Amino acid sequence: MDLADKTCVPCRGGVPPLAGRDLKGLARQVPGWEVVGEHHLKREFRFRNFREALAFVNRVGALAEEQGHHPDVSFGWGRAEVVIFTHAIDGLTESDFILAAKIDRL
């Protein structure tokens, strides 16, 4: 099943973050996203102007609310940066990759 077709699962903690082979396998499914220090995913998106960047950020926000999984987002004229990790475990879970794949579909 494609990651973007899955649903994020809330993490309440108590599980180890993904690492090694498991992490690399999921990372291959979201090209364009950088895995930073086996801790978080990061991607910068480029747009023609501020309005397009803001519209994208609003769509990401709506998706995050729908999925119950909230990335860190920063943006400015012509760009938006999205950082995703599971705060409850201070690392990566499958849900982080699901959210990244869903954002790519936007």
Contacts in CASP RR format, 6 or more apart in sequence:
PFRMAT RR
TARGET T0000
AUTHOR 0000-0000-0000
METHOD contacts of the structure
MODEL  1
MDLADKTCVPCRGGVPPLAGRDLKGLARQVPGWEVVGEHHLKREFRFRNF
REALAFVNRVGALAEEQGHHPDVSFGWGRAEVVIFTHAIDGLTESDFILA
AKIDRL
2 101 0 8 1.000
3 26 0 8 1.000
3 29 0 8 1.000
3 30 0 8 1.000
3 97 0 8 1.000
3 98 0 8 1.000
3 100 0 8 1.000
3 101 0 8 1.000
3 102 0 8 1.000
4 98 0 8 1.000
4 101 0 8 1.000
4 102 0 8 1.000
4 104 0 8 1.000
4 105 0 8 1.000
6 94 0 8 1.000
6 98 0 8 1.000
7 67 0 8 1.000
7 98 0 8 1.000
8 67 0 8 1.000
8 68 0 8 1.000
8 69 0 8 1.000
8 95 0 8 1.000
8 98 0 8 1.000
8 99 0 8 1.000
9 93 0 8 1.000
9 94 0 8 1.000
9 95 0 8 1.000
10 68 0 8 1.000
10 69 0 8 1.000
10 95 0 8 1.000
11 86 0 8 1.000
11 88 0 8 1.000
11 89 0 8 1.000
11 93 0 8 1.000
11 95 0 8 1.000
12 88 0 8 1.000
13 88 0 8 1.000
13 89 0 8 1.000
14 88 0 8 1.000
14 89 0 8 1.000
15 89 0 8 1.000
15 93 0 8 1.000
16 89 0 8 1.000
17 38 0 8 1.000
17 39 0 8 1.000
17 86 0 8 1.000
17 89 0 8 1.000
17 90 0 8 1.000
17 91 0 8 1.000
17 92 0 8 1.000
17 93 0 8 1.000
18 26 0 8 1.000
18 38 0 8 1.000
18 91 0 8 1.000
18 92 0 8 1.000
18 93 0 8 1.000
18 94 0 8 1.000
19 38 0 8 1.000
20 38 0 8 1.000
23 35 0 8 1.000
23 38 0 8 1.000
23 92 0 8 1.000
26 94 0 8 1.000
26 97 0 8 1.000
27 33 0 8 1.000
27 35 0 8 1.000
27 97 0 8 1.000
29 97 0 8 1.000
29 101 0 8 1.000
30 41 0 8 1.000
30 97 0 8 1.000
30 100 0 8 1.000
30 101 0 8 1.000
30 104 0 8 1.000
32 43 0 8 1.000
33 41 0 8 1.000
33 42 0 8 1.000
33 43 0 8 1.000
33 100 0 8 1.000
34 41 0 8 1.000
34 42 0 8 1.000
34 43 0 8 1.000
35 41 0 8 1.000
35 92 0 8 1.000
36 42 0 8 1.000
38 91 0 8 1.000
38 92 0 8 1.000
39 85 0 8 1.000
39 90 0 8 1.000
39 91 0 8 1.000
39 92 0 8 1.000
40 83 0 8 1.000
40 84 0 8 1.000
40 85 0 8 1.000
40 91 0 8 1.000
40 92 0 8 1.000
40 96 0 8 1.000
41 82 0 8 1.000
41 83 0 8 1.000
41 84 0 8 1.000
41 85 0 8 1.000
41 92 0 8 1.000
41 96 0 8 1.000
41 97 0 8 1.000
41 100 0 8 1.000
42 81 0 8 1.000
42 82 0 8 1.000
42 83 0 8 1.000
42 84 0 8 1.000
43 81 0 8 1.000
43 82 0 8 1.000
43 100 0 8 1.000
43 103 0 8 1.000
44 79 0 8 1.000
44 80 0 8 1.000
44 81 0 8 1.000
44 82 0 8 1.000
45 53 0 8 1.000
45 56 0 8 1.000
45 79 0 8 1.000
45 80 0 8 1.000
45 81 0 8 1.000
45 82 0 8 1.000
46 78 0 8 1.000
46 79 0 8 1.000
47 53 0 8 1.000
47 56 0 8 1.000
47 78 0 8 1.000
47 79 0 8 1.000
47 80 0 8 1.000
48 78 0 8 1.000
49 77 0 8 1.000
49 78 0 8 1.000
50 76 0 8 1.000
50 77 0 8 1.000
50 78 0 8 1.000
52 78 0 8 1.000
53 75 0 8 1.000
53 76 0 8 1.000
53 77 0 8 1.000
53 78 0 8 1.000
53 79 0 8 1.000
53 80 0 8 1.000
54 75 0 8 1.000
56 75 0 8 1.000
56 80 0 8 1.000
56 106 0 8 1.000
57 73 0 8 1.000
57 75 0 8 1.000
57 80 0 8 1.000
59 106 0 8 1.000
60 71 0 8 1.000
60 73 0 8 1.000
60 80 0 8 1.000
60 82 0 8 1.000
60 103 0 8 1.000
60 106 0 8 1.000
61 70 0 8 1.000
61 73 0 8 1.000
63 99 0 8 1.000
63 102 0 8 1.000
63 103 0 8 1.000
63 106 0 8 1.000
64 70 0 8 1.000
64 71 0 8 1.000
64 99 0 8 1.000
67 95 0 8 1.000
67 98 0 8 1.000
67 99 0 8 1.000
67 102 0 8 1.000
69 84 0 8 1.000
69 86 0 8 1.000
69 95 0 8 1.000
69 96 0 8 1.000
69 98 0 8 1.000
69 99 0 8 1.000
71 82 0 8 1.000
71 83 0 8 1.000
71 84 0 8 1.000
71 99 0 8 1.000
71 103 0 8 1.000
72 82 0 8 1.000
72 83 0 8 1.000
72 84 0 8 1.000
73 80 0 8 1.000
73 81 0 8 1.000
73 82 0 8 1.000
73 83 0 8 1.000
74 80 0 8 1.000
74 81 0 8 1.000
75 81 0 8 1.000
82 100 0 8 1.000
82 103 0 8 1.000
84 96 0 8 1.000
84 99 0 8 1.000
84 100 0 8 1.000
85 91 0 8 1.000
85 92 0 8 1.000
85 96 0 8 1.000
86 92 0 8 1.000
86 93 0 8 1.000
86 95 0 8 1.000
86 96 0 8 1.000
END
